[in-house]
């Protein structure tokens, strides 16, 4: 009897598997080992960032500086519908299938051989969600037979990779309270719980407390949660675990209860240190004069032990942030050769304009160098990693112009959209350089003449973002992390808003709002190739190998935060058209070797 | 008492809400499309803030409630149309609210309302937001405190709150005032509620003896908690942005005629005493808009 039961179970599993397949492409299971080894395996992309460290470096070299000129499109897939706006997604690739997310919380599975759709999932978004900063999604995660992604109504969904059917759906936050979700989830191994799926959170200015949640990927059940703001309790296995920091240590009064620190860009993981690294957003309220103290851990990087959700170390890039230098930028683990030693380092290019190198085992500060020009808010960073603030450049307290008149304006660099915003940089194991997509802009800040908030008279601040130079805002830079030296720079008229990819073939790829996917020489910055996709690019390129050929793909569709904010920058981007598609490229047979 | 609403054209001012109804809702006097559109569609979409008792909120069944909601229903009755309420939270400032709720819509569904309730009537805001029209002030807003007399027998100045806690809804005008007051001396005393209801609970549970907000909100709290011996006080507020301001409605720039028609409804409610009676049902004293 027992044996018969088992046989039946196997048979029904098989039946399900077969029923779900509707194409020659057969999706196979992804193991946690596949994810950890993602960077080394060129045949698939099963993590956001081409490996858990997020280096966005591919060991493939079939495509190189010589044959890149022969790179041509294979197919283009339209997301369709009336919904366009910003497409910031990085696709995943497994066994001939591409999994790609789009604006308005949509996802597609596409047969790479033909460019045909296998399935589409369209999240039904409730009325009453008010995402602050466009309706983007940055990508999915994959494990076993499921793909996972977060939706704008602050939920995480697990879909059957073969059919696109919902397996489970869990709430990350309450969208009615202002929570949202746009980042790619992160899958990490643990001894205690097996693989876990980690998500950050995002939302508006107020009432949001940053948090990292870890869930069981099979069921969606919460395993642990870790708030980023001191004074809040974490949980582990359904019970309270420990408090983050010490209540009121760096926040006066009760503002820590609504403090900010959203982990809206997700995180990375380093298999060596077995730590997950998350960046945290700016504190609330925006007006720093109302919240004396460092306000930990806002505008910081934190390292979390995935076994229990404890914070192992934290590093605050902008303590007492008053400029909206939302420190969420990705922290990329890499081994740094310096003075004959190998240092277990990690690097992050902060919205505040400095490129930080830290010891990734303990968060100790190694170096910080500017990666954009003419920074005004700080004159530098001291030997402990603390900024040397420029007090005259801190935005004033609107209360000090109680007459309700427009106060004096100050000009701060970088602007509030950051020297580098969400768009991920890449680290080349070939050149040991980081390739940073940055923007050279500043902001005018003044105390706003009278405004109203929820029906009541209020004093706020006005901001407007301004280019620093006439001829360009965007700037892709190659930076040597051991010295901070900028090796080369590519200047772009419009602000750069897309991620970077670098390869063992000596190429650096990035897209521009003007619609070009471009490839550069990793050593000289020379532009080797470009292709016009017909709409702006604000996403991260990928490359993989299939049937002996190297492919490149990019999601296109202009949008994101830049067109929402405008200012003088709007003039540079106002003519750009929206869109929504994936483009796939390869070198046609016979041309690869030339 | 006659209460006049500025911004109304002479012709339209003659046209009371009642005569509008009598004219069979297709008066040739109304040339512009928006009122006709609203009437043709049989539905008026009214925006009001969520979590904003006694003006507007949603009860447990999702039904819109409050003073502004009742006024919105009156708009519908006068035009002979159904009313749909669009209830959303406040964005960072009024300019954002006008964009999202009156002229552009939200990012996801692109939805906006025909009329927005509870819009401060301010010339500068009106000029700065050229795609919205602020009109028809119908009420005077003020800032105030409610204090529990058993806990705080006298509150003559805010000095009382250097050592006594005071509740307020986070990131509101009251919070802004308290956070800045006396060079931060009250910072340790502020107990912030994430919503107004949370701040109200801090007061009604007697965890704190005072709450700050709009006067009508304070009167509502007193009305809802008759067991507490409460007093509404307005001590000097040095550095407050404004102690009082008029509240009106807003419509999209191409819907001015709708604004005029709804302004007539407000005038009629004020002149007939219905407005005063409506506010009184929520324990609030109606004050006419003070346009200096």
Interface residues (C-beta under 8 A of the other chain):
Chain A: X85 X104 X125 X127 X128 X129 X130 X131 X134 X135 X152 X176 X177 X178 X204 X205 X206 X207 X252 X253 X254 X255 X257 X258 X284 X285 X289 X290 X292 X397 X399 X402 X404 X449 X450 X451 X452 X453 X454 X455 X456 X457 X458 X459 X460
Chain B: X49 X52 X55 X87 X88 X89 X90 X91 X92 X93 X94 X95 X100 X106 X107 X108 X109 X111 X118 X119 X120 X122 X124 X125 X141 X143 X170 X171 X172 X173 X174 X176 X179 X180 X184 X187 X188 X189 X190 X191 X192 X194 X214 X239 X240 X241 X242 X245 X247
